[in-house]
Amino acid sequence: MLSKILKLDWVLIIASFLLLTIGLFALYSISASGKTEGGMSIFGKQFIFAIIGIAMMFGLSFADYRYFRSHSKVVYFFMIVILIGVLLVGTITRGTVGWLAVGNFHIQPVELAKVLLILSLASFIAKSKAVLSELSRIITTVVLASVAIFLILQQPDFGSALVLFSILIAMILLSGIEWKYLLAMIFIGIIVAISGWFFLASYQRDRLINFVNPGNDPQGSGYNVIQSVIAVGSGGVAGKGLGQGSQSQLNFLPENHTDFIFAVIVEEFGAWGAGIVLFLFLVIFYRLKKIAEISADNFGYLVVIGSIAMFFIQVTINIGMNMGIMPVTGIPLIFLSYGGSSLISTFIILGIINNIFIVGKKSVETKIKAEDDF
């Protein structure tokens, strides 16, 4: 068993664990000021989520990832079912029907849907390249993803819909398409982005307007951004110390355990803390790139590409909105933000990626050995 464990990508795992540890320290600091959910401290609940997620990661690391390719239709329809289910019986939180209540815990199906979309699209693209024309494959892929995106917009959850859209675009572009289709997609994307303004809820429009100038509504939709920027700026080089951040501890910073956890980290750990967080994310992206390069098949390659897109868009937008350079969308920061659904789903995809790494590395070693024998 030890030999199997040693075959995992421990650079990727350790970087993830370090980010998780930083997030837990930040949540412990916030919990000390009395932050609870369902009668339990957010630190305690996140710790439980972490144990569950890590256990699932190790379990999936030794389960053949190609199983998901063989059952991709089941994966896709399960994703659609849970997204419809949350619209029918979900609980409303901050104006969004995005959670299913299970006792004192709340499950956010859209987080799992991100992983399921990656798996189902990767399987479809890998299978269809040999049987469908490029145009047919692109159109079908867009339709499959659009169903999920449409259901998520009904919650409404614009941020998560943006993540799924980014996954779709990355997987199509990096699966290899002709320039004419690429240009057509760019043109369509611009039209959709412009027309999408008219389909946004009023509070979403306010977020975009006040992203440009938060001072338009300093006590309303611009308040979060202003307080976040103050928190980031007040951290200085070394930070104010664990539990000493005035913005987070005195509750000036709303959603400090979820959307604005990065601002808490910078305020309390300073620029050094922010630098460590960014470095660890770079390590993760580097390892994911390397795993994609050695993937044994196109399905594994596309799963890793979709995961890179999912992680990148979430990290970029969340950190950007904490610094006032991105609109507030409610996208969590992986490993750091409070939330069991996001944390567990992140570890699930890491487990699958680790198995892709094991199989890919073995394939490369076998190929090298065969070349040496020849």
Backbone torsions as a table, in degrees:
resi	resn	phi	psi	omega
1	MET	NA	-38.6	-179.7
2	LEU	-61.9	-37.8	-179.7
3	SER	-64.4	-34.9	177.8
4	LYS	-68.7	-42.3	-179.4
5	ILE	-62.8	-38.2	-178.9
6	LEU	-67.7	-18.6	-180.0
7	LYS	-77.9	-11.0	-179.5
8	LEU	-70.2	161.5	177.0
9	ASP	-81.0	91.2	-173.8
10	TRP	-75.1	-20.6	174.4
11	VAL	-65.8	-45.5	177.5
12	LEU	-63.0	-44.3	-177.5
13	ILE	-66.5	-45.8	-178.2
14	ILE	-64.6	-41.1	177.4
15	ALA	-60.6	-40.0	178.8
16	SER	-66.2	-42.9	179.8
17	PHE	-64.9	-37.4	179.0
18	LEU	-66.4	-41.4	175.9
19	LEU	-62.9	-42.5	178.0
20	LEU	-60.0	-42.3	180.0
21	THR	-62.3	-43.1	177.6
22	ILE	-61.5	-43.0	178.6
23	GLY	-62.1	-40.5	179.6
24	LEU	-66.8	-38.4	176.0
25	PHE	-60.8	-44.6	179.8
26	ALA	-63.2	-42.2	179.6
27	LEU	-69.0	-33.9	175.4
28	TYR	-62.4	-41.7	178.3
29	SER	-61.8	-44.5	-179.9
30	ILE	-67.6	-38.8	179.7
31	SER	-61.8	-31.8	-178.8
32	ALA	-62.6	-22.7	178.8
33	SER	-89.1	6.3	174.8
34	GLY	100.8	14.2	-178.8
35	LYS	-75.3	118.4	179.8
36	THR	-133.3	165.9	173.8
37	GLU	-147.4	122.8	-178.5
38	GLY	64.7	30.9	178.7
39	GLY	79.7	7.9	-178.4
40	MET	-130.4	144.9	-179.2
41	SER	-62.8	146.5	-179.3
42	ILE	-65.8	-28.8	176.9
43	PHE	-64.9	-46.1	-179.8
44	GLY	-61.7	-43.5	-179.9
45	LYS	-67.6	-40.4	179.8
46	GLN	-65.6	-35.0	178.6
47	PHE	-63.4	-40.3	177.2
48	ILE	-64.7	-44.5	178.0
49	PHE	-59.1	-40.1	-178.7
50	ALA	-63.3	-43.5	179.4
51	ILE	-61.6	-44.1	179.0
52	ILE	-63.0	-46.7	-178.4
53	GLY	-62.9	-43.4	-179.7
54	ILE	-65.1	-40.6	177.9
55	ALA	-61.2	-42.3	179.3
56	MET	-68.0	-35.7	178.1
57	MET	-61.2	-48.6	-179.4
58	PHE	-65.8	-36.9	177.9
59	GLY	-62.8	-45.3	-179.0
60	LEU	-73.9	-21.3	178.4
61	SER	-62.7	-26.3	-177.8
62	PHE	-111.0	11.8	175.2
63	ALA	-104.1	132.5	-175.7
64	ASP	-60.0	115.7	-177.6
65	TYR	-63.0	-21.8	-178.8
66	ARG	-69.3	-10.8	173.9
67	TYR	-59.5	-39.3	-178.6
68	PHE	-68.0	-29.8	176.6
69	ARG	-69.7	-39.2	-179.5
70	SER	-69.2	-24.2	-177.4
71	HIS	-120.4	35.7	-174.8
72	SER	-64.8	-33.0	178.7
73	LYS	-64.9	-41.4	177.5
74	VAL	-63.3	-42.1	179.0
75	VAL	-59.7	-45.8	-177.4
76	TYR	-66.3	-47.5	-177.3
77	PHE	-69.8	-29.7	174.2
78	PHE	-64.4	-40.3	176.8
79	MET	-59.9	-45.2	179.9
80	ILE	-64.1	-40.1	-179.0
81	VAL	-62.9	-45.6	-177.9
82	ILE	-69.9	-30.4	178.2
83	LEU	-72.7	-35.8	174.7
84	ILE	-70.8	-40.0	-178.8
85	GLY	-59.0	-41.6	-178.7
86	VAL	-69.1	-29.1	176.4
87	LEU	-69.9	-32.1	-176.8
88	LEU	-83.3	-41.9	-173.2
89	VAL	-126.2	10.3	-178.2
90	GLY	-72.8	160.1	177.7
91	THR	-94.8	147.9	-178.3
92	ILE	-90.0	123.1	177.1
93	THR	-131.7	122.2	-177.6
94	ARG	51.1	41.9	174.8
95	GLY	79.4	7.0	-178.6
96	THR	-122.2	132.0	176.8
97	VAL	-90.4	78.8	-173.2
98	GLY	-125.8	4.4	-173.7
99	TRP	-127.9	146.0	171.5
100	LEU	-110.2	125.0	-178.0
101	ALA	-85.0	127.2	175.9
102	VAL	-129.8	91.4	-175.4
103	GLY	65.3	-127.9	178.8
104	ASN	-86.9	0.7	-178.0
105	PHE	-107.8	150.4	177.0
106	HIS	-122.0	127.1	-179.7
107	ILE	-101.5	133.8	178.4
108	GLN	-108.6	95.9	-174.9
109	PRO	-56.9	-27.0	-177.1
110	VAL	-63.2	-28.7	179.1
111	GLU	-66.3	-42.2	176.0
112	LEU	-69.6	-33.7	-179.9
113	ALA	-61.0	-32.4	177.6
114	LYS	-60.4	-44.7	-179.9
115	VAL	-67.8	-43.9	-178.4
116	LEU	-64.4	-36.2	178.3
117	LEU	-65.3	-42.8	178.1
118	ILE	-58.0	-47.3	-177.8
119	LEU	-65.0	-44.0	-176.6
120	SER	-71.8	-40.7	178.3
121	LEU	-67.9	-40.0	178.9
122	ALA	-61.0	-41.8	179.5
123	SER	-65.9	-45.5	-178.2
124	PHE	-63.4	-46.9	-178.6
125	ILE	-63.1	-42.7	-178.6
126	ALA	-64.1	-38.9	-178.3
127	LYS	-77.0	-39.1	-170.7
128	SER	-79.1	-15.7	-177.7
129	LYS	-59.4	-28.4	-177.1
130	ALA	-91.9	-14.4	-173.3
131	VAL	-121.1	-15.5	-179.0
132	LEU	-118.4	152.6	173.2
133	SER	-68.9	161.2	-176.3
134	GLU	-60.9	-42.1	-179.9
135	LEU	-63.9	-44.8	179.9
136	SER	-62.3	-39.2	-179.8
137	ARG	-65.7	-42.3	-179.6
138	ILE	-64.8	-47.0	-178.2
139	ILE	-61.6	-45.9	-178.5
140	THR	-64.5	-41.1	178.6
141	THR	-61.1	-43.6	178.9
142	VAL	-63.2	-42.3	-179.6
143	VAL	-63.2	-45.2	-179.8
144	LEU	-59.1	-45.0	-179.9
145	ALA	-71.9	-34.7	-176.5
146	SER	-63.9	-32.0	178.1
147	VAL	-61.1	-47.0	179.5
148	ALA	-65.9	-42.9	180.0
149	ILE	-62.3	-41.5	178.8
150	PHE	-60.8	-44.5	-179.3
151	LEU	-64.2	-37.2	179.9
152	ILE	-70.2	-35.9	177.3
153	LEU	-66.6	-21.7	178.6
154	GLN	-74.6	-14.5	-176.3
155	GLN	-68.0	-40.2	-10.0
156	PRO	-92.4	143.3	178.6
157	ASP	-135.1	85.5	-176.5
158	PHE	-64.6	-38.2	-178.5
159	GLY	-62.1	-48.0	179.9
160	SER	-67.3	-35.1	176.8
161	ALA	-62.8	-37.5	177.8
162	LEU	-64.7	-38.2	178.3
163	VAL	-64.3	-45.8	179.0
164	LEU	-63.3	-38.5	177.9
165	PHE	-63.4	-40.1	179.2
166	SER	-65.6	-39.5	176.5
167	ILE	-60.5	-45.8	179.9
168	LEU	-58.8	-51.0	-177.4
169	ILE	-61.4	-46.0	-178.1
170	ALA	-62.2	-42.3	-176.9
171	MET	-69.9	-35.2	177.5
172	ILE	-69.5	-48.0	-176.5
173	LEU	-63.3	-41.9	-175.3
174	LEU	-89.3	1.5	172.6
175	SER	-84.3	-10.2	177.9
176	GLY	95.6	100.5	178.0
177	ILE	-133.0	159.5	180.0
178	GLU	-73.2	155.8	-177.3
179	TRP	-59.6	-36.7	-177.4
180	LYS	-64.5	-36.0	177.5
181	TYR	-73.7	-34.4	177.4
182	LEU	-63.2	-46.0	179.2
183	LEU	-64.3	-38.6	178.4
184	ALA	-63.2	-40.5	179.6
185	MET	-65.9	-39.0	178.0
186	ILE	-62.8	-44.2	179.7
187	PHE	-62.5	-46.4	179.2
188	ILE	-63.1	-39.3	179.5
189	GLY	-61.7	-39.8	178.0
190	ILE	-64.6	-43.4	179.5
191	ILE	-62.6	-43.9	-179.9
192	VAL	-63.7	-41.2	-179.0
193	ALA	-63.7	-41.3	-179.7
194	ILE	-69.1	-47.0	-179.0
195	SER	-70.3	-25.7	-179.1
196	GLY	-62.3	-24.7	178.8
197	TRP	-54.7	-37.9	-175.2
198	PHE	-77.1	-10.4	179.7
199	PHE	-102.8	-1.4	179.6
200	LEU	-76.8	147.4	173.4
201	ALA	-69.4	160.4	-175.7
202	SER	-60.2	-38.9	-178.9
203	TYR	-69.1	-28.5	178.2
204	GLN	-71.9	-38.2	176.2
205	ARG	-64.2	-40.0	178.9
206	ASP	-61.4	-39.4	179.6
207	ARG	-62.1	-41.4	-179.6
208	LEU	-69.4	-41.0	179.8
209	ILE	-64.7	-45.6	-176.8
210	ASN	-80.2	-10.1	170.4
211	PHE	-64.8	-40.9	178.7
212	VAL	-68.4	-40.9	179.9
213	ASN	-144.6	87.6	-178.9
214	PRO	-57.9	-24.4	-179.5
215	GLY	-66.3	-11.9	177.5
216	ASN	-60.8	-34.4	-177.7
217	ASP	-144.5	70.1	-172.9
218	PRO	-65.8	-21.5	178.8
219	GLN	-101.1	-2.4	-179.1
220	GLY	-118.2	-117.1	-174.3
221	SER	-67.6	-18.7	178.4
222	GLY	-90.0	-6.7	-174.4
223	TYR	-62.3	-47.7	-177.1
224	ASN	-57.3	-45.8	-178.2
225	VAL	-64.2	-43.8	-179.4
226	ILE	-60.4	-46.9	-178.9
227	GLN	-66.7	-35.3	179.1
228	SER	-66.5	-44.4	179.2
229	VAL	-62.8	-38.8	177.5
230	ILE	-62.6	-44.3	-179.9
231	ALA	-61.7	-45.8	-179.9
232	VAL	-62.9	-43.8	-178.3
233	GLY	-69.1	-30.9	-175.8
234	SER	-79.9	-10.9	-178.1
235	GLY	-70.7	-28.5	-179.4
236	GLY	64.0	-152.2	-177.7
237	VAL	-81.6	-48.2	-174.2
238	ALA	-99.7	-10.8	-179.7
239	GLY	83.1	168.9	-177.8
240	LYS	-87.6	-10.6	-179.9
241	GLY	104.8	152.3	-178.7
242	LEU	-59.4	123.3	178.4
243	GLY	81.0	6.0	-175.9
244	GLN	-108.7	2.7	-179.0
245	GLY	-72.7	118.2	-176.1
246	SER	-66.8	-39.8	-178.1
247	GLN	-64.2	-43.5	-176.7
248	SER	-82.2	-40.6	-176.2
249	GLN	-73.1	-31.7	-179.3
250	LEU	-95.7	11.0	174.3
251	ASN	62.4	26.8	171.1
252	PHE	-71.3	-29.3	-176.4
253	LEU	-96.6	105.7	179.8
254	PRO	-68.3	153.5	178.0
255	GLU	51.6	40.4	-176.7
256	ASN	-70.2	-14.7	179.5
257	HIS	-95.0	-10.2	-177.6
258	THR	-122.0	-88.0	-174.9
259	ASP	-60.3	-36.8	-171.4
260	PHE	-114.7	33.3	178.4
261	ILE	-65.3	-32.7	179.9
262	PHE	-64.5	-37.3	177.8
263	ALA	-63.9	-37.6	176.9
264	VAL	-62.4	-45.2	-178.9
265	ILE	-62.2	-44.3	-179.0
266	VAL	-68.2	-39.9	-179.9
267	GLU	-64.0	-40.6	-174.4
268	GLU	-91.7	-29.3	-178.8
269	PHE	-110.2	-7.3	174.9
270	GLY	73.9	-167.7	-178.4
271	ALA	-63.9	-31.5	177.1
272	TRP	-62.3	-43.8	178.7
273	GLY	-63.4	-42.4	178.3
274	ALA	-63.6	-40.9	179.4
275	GLY	-62.4	-40.8	178.4
276	ILE	-64.1	-42.8	179.0
277	VAL	-60.5	-47.7	-179.1
278	LEU	-64.4	-39.5	178.1
279	PHE	-62.2	-43.4	-179.8
280	LEU	-64.8	-37.1	175.8
281	PHE	-65.1	-39.7	177.8
282	LEU	-62.5	-39.1	176.9
283	VAL	-61.1	-43.6	179.8
284	ILE	-62.2	-46.5	-179.5
285	PHE	-64.8	-36.3	178.2
286	TYR	-63.6	-45.9	-179.2
287	ARG	-66.1	-38.6	178.6
288	LEU	-63.5	-40.2	177.4
289	LYS	-60.6	-44.5	-179.6
290	LYS	-64.9	-38.9	178.9
291	ILE	-66.2	-39.7	177.9
292	ALA	-60.7	-37.9	-177.2
293	GLU	-67.9	-29.7	-177.5
294	ILE	-103.5	8.5	-178.9
295	SER	-55.7	140.2	-176.0
296	ALA	-74.3	-21.5	-179.4
297	ASP	-148.7	171.1	-177.2
298	ASN	-66.5	-32.0	178.4
299	PHE	-62.5	-49.8	178.9
300	GLY	-61.1	-41.4	178.1
301	TYR	-58.5	-46.4	-177.5
302	LEU	-69.7	-33.3	176.3
303	VAL	-61.9	-44.2	179.5
304	VAL	-67.4	-40.4	178.3
305	ILE	-61.3	-45.2	178.0
306	GLY	-61.9	-37.6	179.4
307	SER	-68.0	-40.7	176.7
308	ILE	-59.2	-44.4	179.9
309	ALA	-62.4	-44.0	-179.2
310	MET	-62.9	-47.2	-179.6
311	PHE	-66.0	-44.2	-174.5
312	PHE	-63.5	-46.3	-177.5
313	ILE	-66.4	-36.3	-179.7
314	GLN	-70.6	-43.4	179.6
315	VAL	-65.7	-46.5	-177.4
316	THR	-62.3	-48.8	-176.8
317	ILE	-70.4	-43.1	-177.7
318	ASN	-64.3	-49.3	179.3
319	ILE	-64.9	-37.8	178.3
320	GLY	-61.5	-42.5	-178.7
321	MET	-73.2	-25.7	174.9
322	ASN	-69.2	-26.6	-178.7
323	MET	-100.5	2.3	176.6
324	GLY	80.0	17.9	-179.7
325	ILE	-112.7	4.9	176.2
326	MET	-138.7	148.2	177.8
327	PRO	-68.2	150.5	179.4
328	VAL	-73.7	120.2	-177.1
329	THR	-123.4	-5.9	179.7
330	GLY	79.6	17.8	179.2
331	ILE	-82.3	127.3	-178.8
332	PRO	-74.5	156.7	176.3
333	LEU	-95.3	114.3	-173.1
334	ILE	-54.3	140.2	-179.4
335	PHE	72.8	-22.9	-172.0
336	LEU	-106.6	-45.5	-178.2
337	SER	-67.4	146.3	175.5
338	TYR	-68.4	137.9	177.2
339	GLY	150.2	115.8	-177.4
340	GLY	-66.8	-40.8	-177.0
341	SER	-62.2	-44.6	-179.7
342	SER	-67.0	-45.4	-176.9
343	LEU	-65.5	-46.8	-178.8
344	ILE	-65.3	-42.1	179.2
345	SER	-63.4	-37.2	178.1
346	THR	-63.7	-43.7	179.3
347	PHE	-70.0	-29.9	176.3
348	ILE	-62.0	-48.9	-178.5
349	ILE	-68.4	-31.2	176.2
350	LEU	-66.2	-36.2	176.8
351	GLY	-63.3	-44.8	178.6
352	ILE	-62.3	-42.2	180.0
353	ILE	-64.3	-37.9	177.8
354	ASN	-62.7	-36.3	176.7
355	ASN	-69.3	-37.1	174.7
356	ILE	-60.3	-39.0	177.9
357	PHE	-63.7	-46.1	-178.7
358	ILE	-61.5	-48.9	-178.7
359	VAL	-66.0	-42.2	-179.7
360	GLY	-65.0	-42.3	179.1
361	LYS	-64.2	-40.1	178.4
362	LYS	-64.9	-39.5	179.4
363	SER	-63.8	-41.9	179.2
364	VAL	-64.6	-43.9	-179.9
365	GLU	-63.3	-39.4	178.5
366	THR	-65.2	-40.7	179.6
367	LYS	-64.7	-42.1	179.7
368	ILE	-64.5	-42.6	179.9
369	LYS	-63.1	-40.8	179.6
370	ALA	-64.9	-38.6	178.9
371	GLU	-67.4	-37.4	178.9
372	ASP	-67.3	-40.3	179.2
373	ASP	-65.5	-35.8	179.6
374	PHE	-66.9	NA	NA
